[in-house]
Amino acid sequence: MKHKPETITEACSSYKRGMSLKGVKDHLSEYRETDITRTTVLNWIRKYSKLLTKKTEKFTPKIKGRLHNDEFFVHIKKN
């Protein structure tokens, strides 16, 4: 792997939070002192998004009891 995993993670996270490809490239260039292209960032996003999708498709959260979500109450009945 040419780049550190932390750099790839930060790039993907920044993009998912709304930063443009150019913004991610500039941010990494400024703060991580890495020279990457926008195409590299896009390739990372495509590659690792697929991997995360495969992992999370099999994930089923186990929820019990009462959940509180922004002034809403969700009651789950036990069978």
FENWO-V426784 format. One record per pair of residues at least 12 apart in sequence whose C-alpha atoms are under 10 Angstrom apart, sorted by the first residue. I is the first residue (numbers start at 1). GAP is how many residues later the second one is. Records with the same first field share a line. If there is no record, write none. Layout:
I->GAP ; GAP
This chain:
3->31 ; 32 ; 33
4->30
6->26
7->21 ; 25 ; 27
8->20 ; 32 ; 33 ; 36 ; 37 ; 40
9->35 ; 36 ; 39
10->14 ; 17 ; 18 ; 22
11->12 ; 13 ; 14 ; 16 ; 17 ; 29 ; 30 ; 31 ; 33 ; 34
12->12 ; 29 ; 30 ; 31 ; 32 ; 33 ; 34 ; 36 ; 37
13->32
14->13 ; 14
15->26 ; 27 ; 30
16->29
20->18
21->16 ; 17 ; 18 ; 19 ; 20 ; 21
22->15 ; 16 ; 17 ; 19
23->15
24->12 ; 13 ; 14 ; 17
25->12 ; 13 ; 14 ; 15 ; 16
26->12
63->13
64->12 ; 13 ; 14
65->12 ; 13
